[in-house]
Amino acid sequence: MLIYSNGSWVKAEQAVVPFNDQGFLYGDSLFETIRVNHGHAFRLDRHMDRMRSGMDTIHMKGGDLLAEIPEILETYISKNQLDSALTRIIITRGISKGSPWRSESAPALYMTSRPINEPEQWPVKVVFLEEKNYPILRFHPAIKSGNYLGNMIAKKDAEDAGAFEPVFVNRDGYITECAIRNVFFIKNDILLTPSLELGVLPGVIRDTIMELAKKRHLKVRETLIIKGDVQEMDEAFISSTGVGVLPITWEGFQSNYKHSQILREDLYKLFESGESDVT
Ligand SMILES: Cc1ncc(COP(=O)(O)O)c(C=O)c1O
């Protein structure tokens, strides 16, 4: 497999990141995980918008580099003869020069990928974890930065507890999102998901699901969901580029996942179609 390493195409086993790259030194970077179905990058424009917004938030220059990504990604897909995969695009503040907090280098771009590896069985188990116990970045607008330490520790803790994914509860008792996924609930035919104001990542699949749900005439609400209310929900699922829609369960929760299954099928049809838009 070939990696794109800031201007060069390198064999994966030989690819290295410069020691003084700001991304390596300080997590001074942003990333996107983009789904490729049948050689087509799903909703690339949305991923680019999210990255652009992240760059604005952290005052990272590099609009020109961002504009080059679609073409480099197309070359990446063709050089690696990718059919279906999760591609990862990383943009860092580049080689550290002078004071790291004022580093003025050109940003650096890296591209890699891995196979799509979805759980075969669902519902998968989740555990509710308190955000205050993890070094989690939470502000609005959320950015997909290279600082995923808290997310990774929580993911491991969840796995150690026999769960697939953690669902975070913030200091006010509200559900936010998972370590690497968004979360949805369904109650009385209304699709509910935590509001972006909580500092939740605006997931590309989160948006897609809300569009698909509206097409199915479900009411959709981005709202505040208190942890104490989850046991009364009719259905629940998590969402991401990697897993699409994945129904979840936890201690004492049972569901027929009626709407979740339909949304999951709708999403997979969209992936299979090689299109990005809900029509
Ligand atoms: C914290 C977090 N929330 C949600 C998501 C889902 O985002 P998307 O639907 O764009 O994959 C991710 C994906 O990486 C994530 O890291």
PDBQT file of the ligand as one rigid body, heavy atoms in Angstrom, charges set to zero:
ROOT
HETATM    1  C1  LIG A 301     -15.874  11.917  18.640  1.00  0.00    +0.000 C 
HETATM    2  C2  LIG A 301     -16.536  11.493  17.376  1.00  0.00    +0.000 A 
HETATM    3  N1  LIG A 301     -17.873  11.643  17.249  1.00  0.00    +0.000 NA
HETATM    4  C3  LIG A 301     -18.520  11.267  16.133  1.00  0.00    +0.000 A 
HETATM    5  C4  LIG A 301     -17.850  10.695  15.062  1.00  0.00    +0.000 A 
HETATM    6  C5  LIG A 301     -18.603  10.286  13.824  1.00  0.00    +0.000 C 
HETATM    7  O1  LIG A 301     -18.310  11.163  12.763  1.00  0.00    +0.000 OA
HETATM    8  P1  LIG A 301     -18.538  10.710  11.249  1.00  0.00    +0.000 P 
HETATM    9  O2  LIG A 301     -19.994  10.394  11.114  1.00  0.00    +0.000 OA
HETATM   10  O3  LIG A 301     -18.163  11.926  10.458  1.00  0.00    +0.000 OA
HETATM   11  O4  LIG A 301     -17.675   9.537  10.998  1.00  0.00    +0.000 OA
HETATM   12  C6  LIG A 301     -16.465  10.536  15.149  1.00  0.00    +0.000 A 
HETATM   13  C7  LIG A 301     -15.737   9.951  14.019  1.00  0.00    +0.000 C 
HETATM   14  O5  LIG A 301     -14.567   9.841  13.984  1.00  0.00    +0.000 OA
HETATM   15  C8  LIG A 301     -15.803  10.940  16.327  1.00  0.00    +0.000 A 
HETATM   16  O6  LIG A 301     -14.482  10.785  16.445  1.00  0.00    +0.000 OA
ENDROOT
TORSDOF 0
